[in-house]
Amino acid sequence: MRAIAGAALLGLAMGAIAARIPLVAVGLIAAAVGIVIVTTRADLVLLAMVAALPWENKLHYPSAEFSTVKGIGALVLLAYVLSMVRNRRASIQLPGLMGVVAALLVWVAVSFVTAPDPSESTTTLVRWVLLVTFFFLIIQLVDGRQEIRRAMRWFATAVTAAAVYALVLFVGHHGKDFRAAGPLQDPNDFAYLLACALPIVSYLIGADRRRRLLWSISFVAIAGAMLATLSRGALVGLGALVVWGIVTRRIPLWVVTGGLVSALVVVALAFTLWKPLIDVALHQKGHVAHSNTESREVFWGAAIKLGERRPLTGVGPGRFPTEATPLLSNNVGGALEHPVTHNTYLEILAEEGLPALMLVLAYLLGAWLLLRKVGQRASLDLDRDLQRITTALQASLIIAVVSAFFLSEELTSPFWLIGGLAVVLARNSAEQRSEELEVSEAPRGLGRAIPATPR
């Protein structure tokens, strides 16, 4: 009775507010819906974060330090804590790879504390915390193959929207240097995001048959936007993927052929419809290509020198530009205001030290070994869907690892999303295998065992 009376009073109050100030009523309803979702559906809040990360540079509200994405991250963590309070029997998933990532974050914090000027490292440290928390929450809130596919769909949809946005800006020439950057500031970072998403979209084309046409269009849009970035680092990653796929026969020849045909169609359309724009972009890219190669060599040399100077803790998170500038004063990088290492591994070595680099390599190797084990198990069980989803994640990981030799991407979402989904897939596969063994080994005299519901 009290609940009914409370609901009635709340309804009357909302009605009175809506009659006088409609916008306030809409805001209150949205806030109420948000509170319900945060308190009851932590998984949906996580998916919102998955979709928001590719748009992070457009979501700097109210400020870059306290952006929308960071706010969503805090809400996901709050939602997870509330779900644990409600269900105290729920266990916290702590796989071995989580231990590696936790050790990495601890070492980044040590690097922050020992940095010559920690105040310059605060923003980068917060970024590390955000993405490690993102990895942790993926492991806790995503469970089962169906939920992995759902996370893939949200990520692919967000990246597709970013690709379309980038192409619109590129064709309208609203960019600074005739290169597509989409919602991100740097075209190379955007190319990395797009390239890592392509294998996931390829998997969805085969797995999500009802939306196959939409995912095919998505693939073409992402490939077109990636080519419009004119990023060689992302292309090298895709080249490594093609070689791996052909040598290991993990990727069918028709898939490779289809991808190449899609790329050729995009290029042909681009040169047909927007030839003047493409010519200018290629001219500008060719003009700076040689200097970019030289600058990368100088930046890499500076990163190695900084790593030699402080091998254990590095110069501090995000402090490569400050510390490298004096080393670049007589070289091509001297004129740059914010030089970038253009190599994920050397940037970690310079900023967080050799132990952090070893932990990052252990994280990447651990994710690969998990996927390899799942792939072998799927092959033995003749589980084609599991084989395909494993191959898609392996393909994304190959692009992420290889392209990272030419781009600084340790603080981007693909680096951590792929690893988190690899952990969940391996855990789900092991649990399913264990349940199957229990069913097969159940004593016949005790009656027929009821098989577990497939995930």
C-alpha positions, -999 to 999 in steps of 0.1 A, spaced: 0 0 0 28 24 9 46 16 -24 14 23 -44 9 56 -25 46 65 -31 43 58 -68 11 78 -70 28 108 -53 58 105 -76 36 104 -106 17 135 -95 50 153 -89 63 144 -123 31 154 -139 32 188 -122 68 193 -132 61 183 -168 32 207 -170 54 237 -158 89 228 -170 89 200 -197 127 199 -201 132 193 -164 108 165 -165 126 149 -194 159 152 -176 144 137 -145 130 107 -164 163 102 -182 181 104 -148 157 78 -133 162 55 -162 199 59 -159 198 51 -122 177 20 -129 202 8 -155 232 15 -133 217 -3 -103 204 -33 -123 222 -38 -156 260 -33 -152 265 -51 -184 246 -25 -204 267 3 -188 298 -16 -199 285 -18 -235 279 19 -234 316 24 -226 326 0 -253 306 21 -278 319 54 -264 356 47 -264 360 51 -302 344 86 -298 364 97 -268 379 128 -284 345 141 -292 332 135 -257 355 158 -237 326 172 -216 327 189 -192 365 188 -198 393 166 -211 403 157 -176 368 148 -165 354 136 -199 322 118 -206 341 85 -212 357 87 -178 323 94 -163 309 63 -180 339 43 -167 331 54 -132 294 44 -136 304 10 -149 326 5 -118 298 17 -96 273 -6 -113 297 -36 -109 301 -28 -72 264 -26 -67 258 -59 -85 284 -75 -62 266 -61 -31 233 -74 -43 247 -108 -52 273 -116 -25 277 -151 -38 291 -139 -71 328 -145 -74 354 -121 -87 372 -135 -118 410 -132 -113 427 -151 -142 464 -151 -146 463 -124 -172 446 -101 -148 476 -105 -125 499 -94 -153 478 -64 -160 475 -55 -123 513 -57 -119 516 -35 -150 494 -8 -134 513 -10 -102 546 -4 -121 530 25 -140 521 40 -106 557 35 -94 569 53 -126 545 81 -118 557 85 -83 594 85 -93 589 108 -123 609 141 -123 576 160 -125 546 138 -116 522 166 -123 529 162 -160 520 125 -158 486 127 -141 465 127 -172 483 97 -186 481 78 -153 444 83 -152 442 70 -187 461 39 -177 437 34 -147 407 38 -170 418 12 -195 430 -13 -170 396 -9 -152 379 -14 -186 399 -47 -190 389 -58 -155 352 -51 -160 351 -69 -193 364 -100 -175 338 -96 -148 307 -85 -167 310 -104 -200 302 -141 -197 296 -166 -225 299 -166 -263 266 -148 -268 277 -118 -247 311 -117 -265 292 -114 -298 271 -87 -282 302 -67 -272 316 -72 -307 284 -58 -322 285 -27 -300 321 -21 -308 317 -27 -345 286 -4 -346 305 24 -329 335 21 -352 312 20 -382 296 52 -371 330 68 -366 341 56 -401 310 71 -418 316 104 -399 352 104 -410 343 98 -446 318 126 -446 344 150 -432 370 137 -456 348 141 -487 338 176 -475 374 184 -467 368 195 -432 401 180 -420 434 197 -415 457 177 -437 435 158 -462 436 127 -441 406 111 -424 408 112 -386 371 109 -377 363 115 -340 400 111 -331 427 138 -334 454 117 -351 447 99 -384 472 71 -374 453 64 -341 421 63 -361 436 39 -387 447 16 -359 412 15 -344 396 8 -378 421 -19 -388 416 -38 -355 378 -36 -360 379 -52 -395 383 -88 -384 355 -84 -359 332 -71 -385 342 -99 -408 332 -124 -382 299 -107 -377 292 -109 -415 292 -147 -411 278 -151 -376 249 -125 -377 231 -137 -408 201 -115 -404 223 -84 -405 248 -97 -431 241 -69 -456 245 -42 -429 278 -57 -417 290 -60 -452 283 -23 -457 300 -16 -424 331 -35 -436 333 -14 -468 329 18 -448 356 9 -423 380 -2 -450 373 30 -470 379 52 -439 411 33 -431 424 39 -466 415 76 -463 438 79 -432 468 71 -455 484 53 -425 511 30 -435 514 15 -400 478 1 -401 484 -13 -436 515 -31 -424 494 -47 -397 468 -58 -423 496 -72 -445 509 -92 -416 474 -106 -410 470 -116 -447 504 -135 -446 494 -152 -413 460 -162 -426 474 -177 -458 503 -195 -442 483 -210 -414 451 -214 -435 431 -199 -406 415 -174 -430 398 -190 -460 412 -178 -494 377 -165 -504 377 -142 -473 411 -128 -482 400 -124 -518 367 -107 -507 387 -83 -485 410 -74 -513 382 -69 -538 364 -46 -513 395 -25 -509 400 -23 -547 363 -13 -551 367 14 -525 399 27 -542 383 27 -576 353 46 -563 375 71 -546 396 78 -577 364 80 -598 343 103 -576 369 122 -556 400 121 -578 411 158 -571 408 153 -534 427 120 -535 454 135 -557 460 163 -532 460 139 -503 485 116 -519 507 145 -529 508 158 -494 514 124 -480 542 117 -505 557 151 -496 560 143 -459 566 105 -462 604 107 -464 606 132 -435 582 110 -415 605 80 -419 635 101 -408 616 115 -378 605 81 -367 641 69 -366 650 100 -346 621 95 -322 630 58 -317 666 67 -310 654 93 -284 632 67 -268 661 42 -265 683 69 -249 656 77 -224 652 40 -216 689 37 -211 689 68 -188 661 54 -165 658 17 -173 637 7 -143 610 33 -140 613 54 -172 609 91 -173 572 89 -162 539 83 -179 532 107 -208 566 125 -204 583 114 -236 575 147 -254 591 168 -225 621 146 -220 627 139 -257 626 175 -270 662 183 -259 674 152 -276 656 163 -308 667 199 -308 692 194 -337 670 169 -356 638 168 -375 617 166 -344 630 198 -329 602 219 -345 575 197 -332 555 209 -302 544 174 -291 567 146 -306 553 111 -305 574 80 -303 555 62 -331 563 28 -315 542 14 -286 570 -7 -272 597 20 -272 572 45 -257 565 21 -228 603 15 -224 610 53 -223 581 63 -201 575 34 -177 607 14 -179 618 -21 -189 597 -39 -163 566 -23 -178 576 -33 -213 581 -69 -202 547 -70 -186 530 -56 -217 547 -82 -238 536 -109 -213 501 -96 -216 501 -98 -254 517 -132 -253 492 -145 -227 462 -133 -247 476 -150 -278 482 -183 -260 447 -182 -246 432 -178 -280 455 -205 -295 444 -230 -268 407 -222 -275 413 -225 -312 429 -260 -308 400 -271 -286 374 -258 -311 392 -277 -339 390 -309 -319 353 -304 -310 345 -293 -346 329 -262 -332 330 -239 -363 316 -208 -346 341 -210 -318 369 -214 -344 357 -183 -363 353 -161 -332 388 -172 -321 403 -165 -355 387 -130 -355 402 -121 -321 436 -136 -332 434 -115 -364 426 -83 -345 455 -91 -320 479 -96 -349 470 -62 -364 473 -46 -329 507 -61 -322 523 -55 -356 509 -20 -361 521 -11 -326 556 -12 -340 548 20 -360 522 36 -338 519 45 -301 487 27 -291 491 12 -257 464 36 -244 437 28 -270 406 6 -266 415 -22 -290 446 -30 -270 425 -39 -240 392 -50 -255 408 -78 -275 427 -91 -244 396 -90 -222 375 -109 -247 402 -135 -251 401 -141 -214 364 -144 -214 364 -168 -244 390 -190 -228 372 -191 -195 339 -200 -212 355 -227 -233 372 -242 -203 339 -242 -183 320 -258 -212 346 -284 -215 345 -292 -178 307 -295 -179 309 -319 -208 334 -341 -190 312 -341 -159 283 -353 -180 303 -380 -198 318 -393 -165 286 -394 -145 279 -429 -131 252 -446 -153 235 -461 -122 227 -427 -108 205 -417 -137 210 -395 -166 229 -362 -160 212 -331 -172 235 -312 -196 243 -276 -189 225 -250 -209 248 -240 -238 262 -205 -236 
